Amino acid sequence: MRKIVAAKLHGITVTDADLDYHGSITLDPDHCERAGILPLEFVDIWNKASGARISTYVIYGERGSRCCVLNGAAARTCQRGDQVIICSSRYADGGTIADHQPRVLTFDGDNNVDEVLRYVIGQDKQGRPTFAIETDDA
């Protein structure tokens, strides 16, 4: 089994940091549902400004708020205005990886979805894996 990307919010902007909350990251349910990220699911967060990398779980905030709030200890890793990459993962064996096409949302500066993409694994004529990023028309 290998750990692979399941869904990704790429370049979302941190809207707040709350050191006194119980931990986690608060995200807009609309963004999460569109990407395929569930409440209480563990995610990795990579800060594009500082390079900090952390792991925490997702809680849903107010629908339509476009929020991205780092809570508890995670609040020490990001500042309001930082762009982050949020990635969920799953385990798959080599034979099923081509059946999985993670959805990737990219964002503008106001946390509106800019693009919806899919990571697509295929196979060339020699049976070697290929990789492509495609626009998701759904």
LUMSEVO-869901 format. One record per residue (C-alpha): residue number from 1; residue in three letters; y, x, z. Coordinates in pm, whole numbers. Layout:
BEGIN
TORDO  num  residu      py      px      pz
TORDO  NUM     Ala       Y       X       Z
...
***
This chain:
BEGIN
TORDO  num  residu      py      px      pz
TORDO    1     Met       0       0       0
TORDO    2     Arg     350     116     -82
TORDO    3     Lys     682      -2      53
TORDO    4     Ile     893    -139    -234
TORDO    5     Val    1229    -311    -279
TORDO    6     Ala    1208    -688    -230
TORDO    7     Ala    1577    -786    -263
TORDO    8     Lys    1914    -615    -254
TORDO    9     Leu    2281    -695    -190
TORDO   10     His    2457    -404    -360
TORDO   11     Gly    2819    -319    -281
TORDO   12     Ile    2892    -605     -44
TORDO   13     Thr    3202    -543     170
TORDO   14     Val    3186    -545     549
TORDO   15     Thr    3409    -828     672
TORDO   16     Asp    3384    -752    1045
TORDO   17     Ala    3205    -553    1313
TORDO   18     Asp    3126    -705    1654
TORDO   19     Leu    3012    -445    1907
TORDO   20     Asp    2968    -704    2183
TORDO   21     Tyr    2723    -925    1992
TORDO   22     His    2345    -904    2048
TORDO   23     Gly    2269    -699    1740
TORDO   24     Ser    2180    -766    1379
TORDO   25     Ile    2380    -831    1063
TORDO   26     Thr    2536   -1170     991
TORDO   27     Leu    2531   -1268     624
TORDO   28     Asp    2630   -1571     418
TORDO   29     Pro    2314   -1781     367
TORDO   30     Asp    2418   -1847       5
TORDO   31     His    2396   -1473     -72
TORDO   32     Cys    2069   -1432     116
TORDO   33     Glu    1899   -1729     -46
TORDO   34     Arg    2006   -1622    -393
TORDO   35     Ala    1862   -1272    -337
TORDO   36     Gly    1556   -1385    -142
TORDO   37     Ile    1641   -1255     209
TORDO   38     Leu    1528   -1466     504
TORDO   39     Pro    1675   -1504     854
TORDO   40     Leu    1522   -1255    1102
TORDO   41     Glu    1399   -1040     812
TORDO   42     Phe    1446    -668     871
TORDO   43     Val    1674    -491     623
TORDO   44     Asp    1796    -139     566
TORDO   45     Ile    2172     -95     541
TORDO   46     Trp    2329     201     364
TORDO   47     Asn    2703     260     408
TORDO   48     Lys    2852     385      79
TORDO   49     Ala    3159     529     256
TORDO   50     Ser    2993     730     534
TORDO   51     Gly    2632     762     422
TORDO   52     Ala    2511     606     750
TORDO   53     Arg    2170     440     725
TORDO   54     Ile    2043     183     972
TORDO   55     Ser    1781     -87    1003
TORDO   56     Thr    1837    -426    1165
TORDO   57     Tyr    1754    -793    1117
TORDO   58     Val    1944   -1067     936
TORDO   59     Ile    2100   -1374    1090
TORDO   60     Tyr    2270   -1638     882
TORDO   61     Gly    2641   -1697     929
TORDO   62     Glu    2856   -1976     794
TORDO   63     Arg    2752   -2095     449
TORDO   64     Gly    3011   -2009     185
TORDO   65     Ser    3195   -1763     412
TORDO   66     Arg    3096   -1451     208
TORDO   67     Cys    3061   -1276     546
TORDO   68     Cys    2897    -941     614
TORDO   69     Val    2929    -867     987
TORDO   70     Leu    2763    -574    1161
TORDO   71     Asn    2673    -665    1520
TORDO   72     Gly    2585    -471    1835
TORDO   73     Ala    2497    -105    1786
TORDO   74     Ala    2512    -154    1407
TORDO   75     Ala    2887    -216    1446
TORDO   76     Arg    2929     155    1520
TORDO   77     Thr    2804     249    1173
TORDO   78     Cys    3047      52     955
TORDO   79     Gln    3411     -48     951
TORDO   80     Arg    3572    -356     802
TORDO   81     Gly    3627    -282     432
TORDO   82     Asp    3329     -45     390
TORDO   83     Gln    3096    -125     104
TORDO   84     Val    2729    -134     198
TORDO   85     Ile    2393    -179      28
TORDO   86     Ile    2153    -413     207
TORDO   87     Cys    1790    -385     103
TORDO   88     Ser    1484    -579     215
TORDO   89     Ser    1138    -447     139
TORDO   90     Arg     777    -551     121
TORDO   91     Tyr     440    -385      78
TORDO   92     Ala     246    -393    -247
TORDO   93     Asp     -43    -210    -399
TORDO   94     Gly       0     -30    -731
TORDO   95     Gly    -176    -308    -922
TORDO   96     Thr      68    -581    -821
TORDO   97     Ile     400    -396    -841
TORDO   98     Ala     459    -515   -1199
TORDO   99     Asp     428    -877   -1081
TORDO  100     His     729    -836    -853
TORDO  101     Gln    1084    -838    -989
TORDO  102     Pro    1334    -794    -704
TORDO  103     Arg    1664    -976    -740
TORDO  104     Val    1976    -762    -695
TORDO  105     Leu    2319    -914    -635
TORDO  106     Thr    2631    -704    -697
TORDO  107     Phe    2970    -801    -554
TORDO  108     Asp    3340    -785    -625
TORDO  109     Gly    3589    -682    -354
TORDO  110     Asp    3603   -1035    -210
TORDO  111     Asn    3224   -1063    -173
TORDO  112     Asn    3186   -1298    -465
TORDO  113     Val    2866   -1239    -660
TORDO  114     Asp    2959   -1032    -964
TORDO  115     Glu    2616    -994   -1127
TORDO  116     Val    2259   -1102   -1062
TORDO  117     Leu    2008    -846   -1181
TORDO  118     Arg    1631    -795   -1169
TORDO  119     Tyr    1436    -473   -1138
TORDO  120     Val    1150    -489   -1388
TORDO  121     Ile     844    -264   -1383
TORDO  122     Gly     637    -247   -1699
TORDO  123     Gln     394     -15   -1870
TORDO  124     Asp     427     209   -2173
TORDO  125     Lys     153     261   -2437
TORDO  126     Gln      -4     535   -2228
TORDO  127     Gly     -25     308   -1922
TORDO  128     Arg     256     484   -1736
TORDO  129     Pro     503     274   -1535
TORDO  130     Thr     842     194   -1687
TORDO  131     Phe    1155      70   -1512
TORDO  132     Ala    1441    -143   -1638
TORDO  133     Ile    1735    -333   -1491
TORDO  134     Glu    1785    -669   -1655
TORDO  135     Thr    2040    -944   -1616
TORDO  136     Asp    1896   -1245   -1439
TORDO  137     Asp    1987   -1557   -1635
TORDO  138     Ala    1850   -1795   -1371
***
